[in-house]
Amino acid sequence: MNDEPDQYAKLLADLDAQAAHRFLRTIGSHQEAHITLKGRRMLCFGSNNYLGLAGHPHVRAAVRNAVEQWGWGAGASRLVTGHMEPHAQLEQILADFKKTEATLILPTGYQANLAAIRALAGRGDVLFLDKLNHASIIDAARGSGAIVRVFPHRDYRKLERLLERSSGTRRRVIVTDTLFSMDGDFADLPRLVELKHRYTAHLCVDEAHATGVFGETGRGLAEMMGVEEDIDVVVGTLSKALGGIGGFIAASQSFIDWVINTAGSFIYTTAIPPAACAAAAAALELVINEPWRREKLLRMANDLGMALRARGFDTSGSTSQIVPVILGDNEVALRLSHHLEENGILAPAIRPPTVPRGRARLRISLTAEHEEADIEHLLNALGASGPP
């Protein structure tokens, strides 16, 4: 046995001193607007189950039927024997939904970004990233072998200067979230499309938090902003508005074939269960046929944002179902989160490294299952504590 002091305990003690030590919470119910935590029924404002589909009866029935027909696991990677009919069916459904030639499903959205970005750029290329892009985009870029240039959040003048200085490189690729997961604001996609054409770049967007929520048919912010035909690669997820598990890439058939042949995060991983494909297909039916879900969600988000700002809270310009309450200090964020928990509300504190240092916050995320009374309960609890 090693007699040296436990180095990890020391590191964790350092996190404690910074109010940065994070813990797992065990939820005792399925994902709804109200969940069970430590035996208590609580109002949840921490889930990405935006449309309330994670436990929808139609989705549950699809899972039961798929397990009965296909069993649970896929048993292998897709290039061996793990590519089953439900995978092929869902990829066609997603391609039709996203209006692209093809799509490819991966086990997670994280893996989808790894696959897409490393297929787009390598040695001799340059990747241009918004500073607040999701960690999976940053990690994919760092491991791609390409030169990485990061521009300040939504600072497209700086991006243009970086593009100007990159002439002579083999390929230039702009990568951005469309809806930023911690601030709830949008990328200016028309501006990015303009820069893409001006500097002969490629454009890859991650619609993880926008798919199912924005656009006339729920395809995302690219649909809402009218630029779908100008985007080269779309990455998305099955785990947020669709309420399941998995990620996908939507692009041309030739690009998808290239990913299949080159992406380690696709080649060397077991396929997602066929029942997960059935769940996503059922959820997409609801996205298409029940637009009231996203309409209600965005209406409540707008009302909540206005009410919070009227009370003096900083919501960082959110224009979506993700409404941050910026608090700055880690301990302040933890105290407010604990105060809400005492009032029967789960709204976890988000601290570095998930957000920049000095930008700790509560990340309030709404779902279509929330009601006006839930919003009032949250506002009353926040009002009782007041802005820090």
Secondary structure, 3 states (H helix, E strand, C coil): CCCCCCHHHHHHHHHHHCCCCCCCCCECCCCCCEEEECCEEEEECCCCCCCCCCCCHHHHHHHHHHHHHHCCCCCCEHHHHHCCHHHHHHHHHHHHHHCCCEEEEECCHHHHHHHHHHHHCCCCCEEEEECCCCHHHHHHHHCCCCEEEEECCCCHHHHHHHHHCCCCCCCEEEEEECECCCCCCECCHHHHHHHHHHCCCEEEEECCCCCCCCCCCCCCHHHHCCCHHHCCEEEEECCCCCCCCCEEEEECHHHHHHHHHHCHHHHCCECCCHHHHHHHHHHHHHHHHCCHHHHHHHHHHHHHHHHHHHCCCECCCCCCCEEEEEEECHHHHHHHHHHHHHCCEECCEECCCCCCCCCEEEEEECCCCCCHHHHHHHHHHHHHHCCC
